[in-house]
Amino acid sequence: MAENKGKMTVSEAGQKGGITVRNKYGHEFYEEIGHKGGQKVKKLIEEGKRSGG
């Protein structure tokens, strides 16, 4: 088998990045961006209904 000298998988890199963001910005950051995303989806749905789509 080949050795993975210092290399990480995409999954491991994503997890490492997520932990870094969590430690830097905290729980409230995720609440805020989640709320913004939800509001954007709500707006897009309303626009779609108005346009007859």
MITI-687970 format. One line per field, with one value per residue (C-alpha): residue number from 1; residue in three letters; x, y, z. Coordinates in nm, 4 decimals. Layout:
n c(NUM; ...)
res c(ALA; ...)
xx c(X; ...)
yy c(Y; ...)
zz c(Z; ...)
// end
This chain:
n c(1; 2; 3; 4; 5; 6; 7; 8; 9; 10; 11; 12; 13; 14; 15; 16; 17; 18; 19; 20; 21; 22; 23; 24; 25; 26; 27; 28; 29; 30; 31; 32; 33; 34; 35; 36; 37; 38; 39; 40; 41; 42; 43; 44; 45; 46; 47; 48; 49; 50; 51; 52; 53)
res c(MET; ALA; GLU; ASN; LYS; GLY; LYS; MET; THR; VAL; SER; GLU; ALA; GLY; GLN; LYS; GLY; GLY; ILE; THR; VAL; ARG; ASN; LYS; TYR; GLY; HIS; GLU; PHE; TYR; GLU; GLU; ILE; GLY; HIS; LYS; GLY; GLY; GLN; LYS; VAL; LYS; LYS; LEU; ILE; GLU; GLU; GLY; LYS; ARG; SER; GLY; GLY)
xx c(0.0000; 0.1111; 0.1890; 0.0034; 0.2905; 0.1187; -0.1641; -0.5306; -0.8526; -1.0979; -1.3274; -1.0528; -0.9641; -1.3286; -1.3609; -1.0419; -1.1685; -1.5060; -1.3458; -1.1246; -1.4275; -1.6200; -1.3330; -1.2800; -1.6420; -1.8468; -2.2008; -2.3696; -2.1965; -2.3697; -2.7061; -2.6643; -2.5631; -2.8354; -3.0944; -2.9648; -2.9813; -3.3348; -3.4477; -3.2939; -3.4749; -3.8017; -3.7558; -3.6794; -3.9880; -4.2096; -4.0647; -4.1237; -4.4869; -4.5399; -4.3932; -4.6247; -4.3480)
yy c(0.0000; 0.3551; 0.5834; 0.9127; 1.1227; 1.4341; 1.4185; 1.4394; 1.3532; 1.6142; 1.5163; 1.5659; 1.9055; 2.0152; 1.9059; 2.0893; 2.4055; 2.3782; 2.3447; 2.6459; 2.8582; 2.7398; 2.8316; 3.1689; 3.2895; 3.0834; 2.9505; 3.2845; 3.3019; 2.9824; 3.1088; 3.4319; 3.2740; 3.0114; 3.2839; 3.4778; 3.1645; 3.0896; 3.4425; 3.4185; 3.0910; 3.2399; 3.5404; 3.3195; 3.1051; 3.4140; 3.5518; 3.2206; 3.2143; 3.5703; 3.4920; 3.1945; 2.9380)
zz c(0.0000; -0.0689; 0.2218; 0.2643; 0.3957; 0.5290; 0.2794; 0.3742; 0.2003; 0.0758; 0.3615; 0.6188; 0.4689; 0.4817; 0.8414; 0.9356; 0.7651; 0.9362; 1.2769; 1.2074; 1.1105; 1.4167; 1.6468; 1.4806; 1.4468; 1.6927; 1.7004; 1.6271; 1.2882; 1.1765; 1.3050; 1.1102; 0.7798; 0.8181; 0.8672; 0.5649; 0.3505; 0.4632; 0.3843; 0.0364; -0.0337; 0.0909; -0.1408; -0.4414; -0.3769; -0.3535; -0.6775; -0.8495; -0.7381; -0.8632; -1.2032; -1.2467; -1.2332)
// end
